[in-house]
Each structure stands twice: as structure tokens, then as C-alpha cells.
């Protein structure tokens, strides 16, 4: 017994300048994206659907126009990601990797990285609380468990010194900043 329709799905129509702009507006309206992510999305849609316009397709110009109009703001996105990173308990190195992956340049990410460095202790405290490490643990961890906790801190992008202070702290003993 066969379920569903046996008809082939019609491929989406090729993009025109208007449809590419509409697609970009939908994308930035739905997701918080960087200018580089928007360019990548438009380039992928062009590969998938093709182009039907008289002039050659130019996703770079459209993304730059969206940035100029304020639809895409890499600096504001970097700041938002920095605040979220601190709440999640991720360190500055992890934030740096995230911003690089999102295509946010050094000029736009400088303020966000400074905020992450300034709040490194708060971020580490959030990480320890969520993972119940050190002062938030119910009992002191053995050496093997402490090694794994230290590795988790480092993977989360924290500095070794801060991570060591939290991992070495006993239950209820808040380490000194």
C-alpha cells in the first residue's frame, strides 16, 4: 500500500531581484543574523534556485544595504551574544569562536569581547552553579572528577586560573575573585 502523492514536487521558481529581497527580508525578520550569515544564506538560495534577473545577482550588495538600513547590525548581535554567553556560563574564548563562526569582524566584536572579559568571574560562577561544581556541589569531588570538571571549564572557554579556583573550592566555600 502506497501512502502520499505520487506527483513530483515542483522546484521553486528562480529568484528575481524582488524575490531575493523578499527572501532576505523574511530571513532577517525571523532570525538574528550577521551580515556574513545573510550573504551566505542568499548565496545558498541562488545556488538552489538559480537566477532570472536581467542584471547578475549580487547578494553582497543586498546584505550591505540591509546593514546600512539597520536590518542587520553585527555590533548589536555581538553584544547580545556576549550577554547570552555570560548567562550560559561560557568564557571569552568560546564567545570569540562563536563570533568568528558568525562572520562578525573584530571591529564589531571588540566591545562584546571586552564585556565578556570584564564579566569572566560572573560567567564562571554561572557555569559552576549550573554544573554544580566546587562551591555548588553537594560533596567534594575526587581527583578524577575534579580533572573532568576542569576540562569542562576549559572547553567552555574559561581561563585556567579561574577554572582552577572554582574546581578546587569545597562545597559552600566561595572562591575569592
C-alpha positions in Angstrom: 0.0 0.0 0.0 1.4 3.4 -1.0 0.8 6.5 1.0 1.0 10.1 -0.1 1.0 11.6 -3.5 3.0 10.1 -6.3 3.3 13.5 -8.0 6.7 15.1 -8.2 7.2 18.2 -6.2 7.7 21.3 -8.5 11.0 23.0 -7.9 10.7 26.6 -6.6 11.0 29.3 -9.2 14.2 31.0 -10.0 15.0 34.1 -8.0 14.4 37.6 -9.3 15.6 40.8 -7.7 12.3 41.3 -5.9 12.0 37.7 -4.7 15.6 37.8 -3.4 14.9 40.9 -1.5 11.7 39.4 -0.1 13.6 36.3 0.9 16.3 38.4 2.7 13.6 40.4 4.5 11.9 37.2 5.7 15.3 35.8 6.9 16.3 38.8 8.9 12.8 39.2 10.2 12.8 35.6 11.5 16.4 35.3 12.7 19.0 37.5 14.3 21.8 37.2 11.8 25.1 38.8 10.9 25.8 40.4 7.5 28.0 37.4 6.6 25.3 34.9 7.5 22.8 36.8 5.4 25.3 36.8 2.4 25.8 33.1 2.9 22.0 32.4 3.0 21.4 34.4 -0.2 24.3 32.7 -2.0 22.9 29.3 -1.0 19.4 30.2 -2.2 20.9 31.4 -5.5 22.7 28.0 -6.0 19.5 26.1 -5.1 17.0 28.1 -7.2 19.0 29.9 -9.9 18.7 33.5 -11.1 16.2 35.1 -13.5 17.1 38.8 -13.3 18.5 40.9 -16.1 21.5 42.0 -14.0 23.7 39.5 -12.3 22.7 38.5 -8.8 24.5 40.4 -6.1 23.9 39.1 -2.6 26.8 41.1 -1.2 25.3 44.5 -2.2 21.9 43.4 -0.8 23.4 42.4 2.5 25.4 45.6 2.7 22.2 47.6 2.0 20.4 45.7 4.8 23.3 46.6 7.2 23.2 50.3 6.1 19.4 50.3 6.7 19.9 48.7 10.2 18.1 45.5 9.4 21.4 43.7 10.2 23.6 45.0 12.9 26.8 43.0 13.6 27.8 45.0 16.6 24.4 44.7 18.3 24.3 41.0 17.5 27.8 40.6 19.1 26.6 42.4 22.2 23.6 40.2 22.5 25.7 37.1 22.0 28.1 38.3 24.7 25.3 38.8 27.3 23.8 35.3 26.4 27.3 33.8 26.7 27.7 35.2 30.2 24.3 33.9 31.3 25.1 30.5 29.9 28.4 30.4 31.7 30.6 30.4 28.6 34.0 32.2 28.7 35.5 34.8 26.4 37.3 32.2 24.2 34.0 30.4 23.5 32.4 33.8 22.6 35.3 34.6 20.3 34.8 31.4 18.4 31.1 32.0 18.2 31.5 35.5 16.8 34.2 34.3 14.3 31.8 31.5 13.2 29.0 34.0 12.6 31.3 36.1 10.5 31.4 39.1 12.9 34.6 41.1 12.4 37.0 42.4 15.1 35.7 45.9 14.8 32.1 44.9 15.6 33.1 42.3 18.2 35.6 44.4 20.2 33.0 45.8 22.7 31.3 42.4 23.2 34.7 40.7 23.9 35.6 43.5 26.4 32.2 42.9 28.1 32.9 39.1 28.2 36.4 39.7 29.7 35.0 42.1 32.3 32.4 39.5 33.4 34.6 36.5 33.3 34.1 35.8 37.0 30.3 36.1 36.8 30.3 33.8 33.8 32.5 31.2 35.6 30.2 31.4 38.6 27.2 30.8 36.4 28.9 27.8 34.8 29.9 26.3 38.2 26.3 26.8 39.6 24.7 25.2 36.6 27.1 22.2 36.6 27.2 22.0 40.5 30.9 22.3 40.6 33.0 23.4 43.6 31.0 25.7 45.9 27.8 24.5 44.4 28.5 20.8 44.8 26.9 18.7 47.4 30.1 16.9 48.3 33.8 17.3 47.5 34.8 15.7 44.2 37.6 13.1 43.9 40.7 13.8 41.8 39.3 12.2 38.6 36.0 14.1 38.9 37.8 17.4 39.5 40.0 16.8 36.4 36.9 16.3 34.3 35.3 19.4 35.8 38.4 21.4 35.0 38.3 20.1 31.4 34.6 21.2 31.2 35.5 24.7 32.4 38.3 24.9 29.7 36.0 23.7 26.9 33.5 26.3 28.0 36.2 28.9 27.2 37.3 30.0 30.7 40.8 30.8 31.8 42.7 28.1 33.6 43.2 30.2 36.8 39.5 31.0 37.3 38.6 27.4 36.5 41.1 26.1 39.0 39.7 28.3 41.7 36.1 27.0 41.3 37.1 23.4 40.9 39.3 23.4 44.0 36.7 25.1 46.1 34.8 22.9 48.5 31.1 22.8 48.9 29.8 26.1 50.2 33.3 27.8 50.0 33.0 30.6 47.5 36.5 31.2 46.0 37.9 34.7 46.1 37.9 36.7 42.9 
